[in-house]
Amino acid sequence: MLSENINKQDIDGVFWENVISVVDSKECTSYYPLFYQKAREAKEAKNKLEYQVYELLGMITSFHLDTDSNNMSSAPFSSSIILNESRSANLEDLSEFDLNLLDLIVENIINAEMRARVADILWVMKRDFKIAALAVNSYLESFWNLIDPEDWTGCYTRIERALQIAVLLGRKNPPYQSSIDTVEKALDKLNGNDPFYLSETLMELLLQYREGDPLKYSNLSESMALQSENDNNMAKARAYWGICARWHHIRKDKDNERKKLICLAETFVKESENEISREKPIYTKASNHLISAIEALRRAGNTKSRIDEIHKVLIRYQKNQFRN
């Protein structure tokens, strides 16, 4: 990608961070169009140095970060666009010289999102544990820059990736502890006042890594489930009843675990009732909710009498369904 006669001073002299410093969105997905635009301008102006630098930065910021990959330790980045016979840039397009130059500039990058991206690429490609720690800390900084209870997926991806790297460095080492502390501080900051699912996904991370105080977070998730029911948001209530049950499972409190699973099941019944209360009831939807309630109650266990009650209602709804 880069010519071999380009050095650190050349890249620093491009002042590329000025291009993204004025962007409101602090994510790579907002950066790469700007870098590619600057690359086109530099090409037209026959400025070979700037063209190569901006083309490289556009390339690495265009990568898709896939935290759901089955092999996170080696291949979290992929092409953002894949067509039948073509694709956008990916890690394979980076030369050893590109990586060496990125290695020279990474620690001096001001922008946390860019520093995290460059450090993570270097960690994946060169397996440098010092760079891995830098990637974790940079992702944590980017998480705080992006945290938004309403538009939450961007910040969540950063903390999730931070933990994926940090756990490889060892649970007793500072990057892992800092990552867990960040998750818990974010939950404290949200304090249950979460319109969607950021708190749920953060607690999912704690459960995944067997961290956090089960009593504290079972109380938090129960409170959020009840509030969601009050708001008639049964899908959200189910998510938090499910998390609450899992915290009780960690506590080895089987009775409360079962009770919360029953609460989860009852949200389907409430959704069914909502369908029936409409001016024009949709019995198909109401029936489907009751079927889901029965399945959830079976998973909870020891709920035969309640299942029988719901089954009688289900039969009645299904008769109305066929009449309509």
C-alpha positions in Angstrom: 0.0 0.0 0.0 2.5 2.6 1.2 5.7 3.3 -0.7 8.8 2.1 1.2 10.3 5.5 1.2 7.5 7.0 3.3 8.5 7.3 7.0 6.8 8.4 10.3 7.7 12.1 9.8 6.0 12.0 6.4 2.7 10.6 7.8 2.8 13.0 10.8 3.3 15.9 8.3 0.0 15.1 6.6 -1.9 16.3 9.8 -4.6 13.7 9.0 -6.2 13.9 12.5 -7.5 17.4 11.6 -9.8 15.7 9.0 -11.7 13.8 11.6 -11.4 16.2 14.5 -14.5 18.1 13.4 -16.8 15.1 12.9 -19.5 14.7 15.5 -19.7 11.0 15.2 -16.6 9.4 16.8 -16.8 6.1 14.8 -14.6 4.7 12.1 -17.7 4.3 9.9 -17.9 8.1 9.8 -14.1 8.5 9.2 -13.5 6.4 6.1 -15.6 8.4 3.6 -13.6 11.5 4.7 -10.3 9.8 4.3 -11.2 8.4 0.8 -12.4 11.9 -0.2 -9.1 13.4 0.8 -7.3 10.6 -1.1 -9.2 11.5 -4.3 -8.4 15.2 -3.8 -4.7 14.3 -3.3 -4.7 12.1 -6.3 -6.1 14.9 -8.5 -3.5 17.3 -7.1 -0.8 14.7 -7.9 0.2 14.7 -4.2 1.5 11.1 -4.0 2.3 11.2 -0.3 -1.1 12.4 0.9 -2.9 10.1 -1.5 -1.1 7.0 -0.1 -1.6 8.1 3.5 -5.3 8.9 3.1 -5.9 5.8 1.1 -4.4 3.6 3.8 -6.4 5.4 6.6 -9.6 5.1 4.5 -8.8 1.4 4.1 -8.3 0.5 7.7 -11.3 2.6 8.9 -13.6 0.9 6.3 -13.0 -2.5 7.9 -16.1 -4.1 9.5 -15.5 -5.0 13.2 -17.2 -8.3 13.7 -17.3 -9.0 17.5 -19.5 -12.1 16.8 -16.8 -13.9 14.8 -16.1 -17.4 15.9 -12.4 -16.7 15.9 -12.1 -13.3 17.6 -8.5 -13.7 18.5 -7.3 -13.8 14.9 -10.0 -12.3 12.6 -12.3 -9.7 14.0 -12.1 -7.5 10.9 -13.7 -8.2 7.5 -14.6 -6.3 4.3 -17.6 -4.0 4.8 -18.8 -4.8 1.3 -18.7 -8.2 -0.3 -20.2 -8.8 -3.7 -20.1 -11.9 -6.0 -16.7 -11.3 -7.4 -15.4 -8.3 -5.5 -15.0 -6.9 -2.0 -13.9 -3.8 -0.2 -10.6 -3.7 1.6 -9.7 -6.1 4.4 -6.6 -7.1 6.4 -5.1 -9.1 3.5 -4.5 -5.8 1.6 -2.1 -4.5 4.2 1.6 -4.9 3.5 4.3 -5.5 6.1 5.5 -2.0 5.4 2.0 -0.6 6.1 1.9 -2.4 9.4 5.4 -1.2 10.4 4.4 2.4 9.7 1.1 2.1 11.7 3.2 0.6 14.5 5.4 3.8 14.6 2.4 6.2 14.8 -0.1 4.2 17.0 0.9 5.5 20.4 0.8 9.1 19.4 -2.7 9.0 17.9 -4.9 11.4 19.7 -8.3 10.1 18.5 -9.3 7.2 20.7 -11.3 5.4 18.1 -8.5 5.6 15.5 -5.9 4.5 18.1 -8.1 1.5 19.0 -8.5 0.6 15.4 -4.8 0.8 14.6 -3.8 -0.9 17.8 -6.3 -3.8 17.3 -5.1 -4.3 13.7 -1.5 -4.5 14.9 -2.5 -6.9 17.7 -4.3 -9.2 15.3 -1.5 -9.1 12.7 1.6 -8.9 14.9 0.5 -10.4 18.3 2.3 -7.7 20.3 0.9 -7.8 23.9 1.9 -4.2 24.6 -0.1 -3.1 21.6 -3.0 -5.3 22.8 -3.1 -3.4 26.1 -3.1 -0.2 24.2 -6.0 -1.4 22.1 -8.0 -2.3 25.2 -7.5 1.1 26.8 -8.3 2.9 23.6 -11.5 0.9 23.1 -12.5 1.8 26.7 -11.9 5.5 26.0 -13.9 5.2 22.7 -16.7 3.5 24.7 -17.1 6.5 26.9 -17.0 8.8 23.9 -19.8 6.9 22.2 -22.0 5.9 25.2 -25.6 6.7 24.4 -28.5 4.8 26.0 -30.6 5.3 22.9 -28.1 4.7 20.1 -26.1 2.1 22.1 -24.7 -0.5 19.6 -21.5 1.5 18.8 -20.4 1.9 22.4 -21.3 -1.7 23.2 -19.2 -3.1 20.4 -16.2 -1.2 21.8 -16.5 -2.6 25.3 -17.2 -6.0 24.0 -14.1 -6.0 21.8 -12.0 -4.6 24.7 -13.0 -7.5 26.9 -12.3 -10.0 24.1 -8.8 -8.8 23.9 -8.3 -8.2 27.6 -9.3 -11.7 28.7 -6.5 -13.1 26.4 -4.0 -10.9 28.4 -5.1 -12.5 31.6 -7.9 -11.9 34.1 -5.5 -10.7 36.8 -3.9 -8.0 34.5 -4.9 -4.3 34.4 -6.6 -4.3 31.0 -9.1 -7.0 32.1 -9.8 -5.3 35.4 -10.2 -1.9 33.7 -12.7 -3.4 31.2 -14.8 -4.9 34.0 -14.7 -1.7 36.0 -15.9 0.2 32.9 -18.9 -2.1 32.5 -19.9 -1.7 36.1 -19.3 2.1 36.1 -21.5 2.4 33.0 -24.3 0.4 34.7 -24.0 2.6 37.7 -24.2 5.7 35.5 -27.3 4.4 33.7 -28.9 3.4 37.0 -31.7 1.6 35.4 -32.7 4.7 33.4 -32.2 3.0 30.1 -34.8 3.3 27.3 -33.6 0.2 25.4 -31.1 -2.6 26.0 -27.7 -1.2 26.8 -28.0 -2.2 30.5 -29.1 -5.6 29.4 -26.1 -6.2 27.1 -23.7 -4.8 29.7 -25.0 -7.3 32.3 -24.8 -10.0 29.6 -21.0 -9.3 29.4 -20.7 -9.6 33.2 -22.5 -12.9 33.1 -20.4 -14.1 30.2 -17.2 -13.4 32.1 -18.7 -14.5 35.5 -18.2 -11.0 37.0 -20.3 -8.6 39.0 -22.4 -8.8 42.2 -25.3 -11.2 41.5 -27.5 -9.7 44.2 -26.9 -6.1 43.1 -27.6 -6.9 39.5 -30.6 -9.2 40.1 -32.2 -6.3 42.0 -31.3 -3.9 39.1 -32.7 -6.2 36.4 -35.9 -6.9 38.4 -36.5 -3.2 38.8 -36.0 -2.6 35.1 -38.3 -5.5 34.2 -41.0 -4.1 36.4 -40.6 -0.6 35.0 -40.8 -2.0 31.5 -44.0 -3.8 32.3 -45.4 -0.5 33.7 -44.5 1.0 30.3 -46.2 -1.8 28.5 -42.9 -2.8 26.9 -43.2 -6.5 27.2 -40.2 -7.4 25.0 -38.0 -5.3 27.1 -39.5 -6.7 30.3 -38.8 -10.2 29.0 -35.1 -9.3 28.4 -34.7 -8.1 31.9 -36.6 -10.9 33.6 -34.4 -13.3 31.7 -31.2 -11.5 32.9 -32.7 -11.4 36.4 -33.2 -15.2 36.4 -29.6 -15.7 35.3 -28.3 -13.7 38.2 -30.3 -15.8 40.6 -28.9 -18.9 38.9 -25.4 -17.6 39.6 -26.5 -17.1 43.2 -27.8 -20.7 43.3 -31.2 -19.3 44.3 -33.4 -21.8 42.3 -36.6 -20.6 43.8 -36.1 -17.0 42.7 -34.7 -18.1 39.4 -37.9 -20.0 38.7 -40.1 -17.1 39.9 -38.4 -14.7 37.4 -38.7 -17.2 34.6 -42.5 -17.4 35.4 -42.6 -13.5 35.3 -40.9 -13.7 31.9 -43.6 -16.2 30.7 -46.4 -14.0 32.0 -45.2 -11.1 29.7 -46.4 -13.2 26.8 -49.8 -13.5 28.5 -50.0 -9.7 28.9 -49.1 -9.3 25.2 -51.9 -11.6 24.3 -54.3 -9.6 26.5 -53.2 -6.5 24.7 -54.1 -8.0 21.4 -57.5 -9.0 22.6 -58.2 -5.5 24.1 -57.9 -3.9 20.7 -61.0 -2.6 18.9 -60.4 -5.3 16.3 -58.7 -8.2 18.2 -56.2 -10.2 16.2 -56.7 -13.7 17.6 -53.9 -15.2 15.6 -51.3 -13.0 17.4 -53.0 -13.4 20.7 -52.8 -17.2 20.3 -49.2 -17.1 19.3 -48.3 -15.1 22.4 -50.1 -17.7 24.6 -48.2 -20.6 22.8 -45.0 -18.7 23.7 -46.2 -18.3 27.3 -46.8 -22.0 27.6 -43.4 -22.9 26.2 -41.7 -20.4 28.6 -43.7 -21.8 31.6 -42.6 -25.3 30.7 -39.0 -24.2 30.8 -39.6 -22.6 34.3 -40.9 -26.0 35.6 -43.6 -27.0 38.0 -46.2 -24.8 36.3 -48.8 -27.3 35.1 -51.8 -25.6 36.7 -51.0 -22.3 35.1 -50.3 -23.9 31.8 -53.7 -25.6 31.9 -55.4 -22.2 32.6 -53.6 -20.6 29.7 -54.3 -23.6 27.4 -58.1 -23.2 28.0 -57.9 -19.6 26.9 -55.7 -20.6 23.9 -58.4 -23.0 22.7 -61.0 -20.2 22.9 -58.9 -17.8 21.0 -58.1 -20.4 18.3 -61.8 -21.0 17.8 -62.3 -17.2 17.3 -59.3 -17.2 15.0 -60.9 -19.7 12.7 -64.2 -18.0 12.8 -62.5 -14.8 11.5 
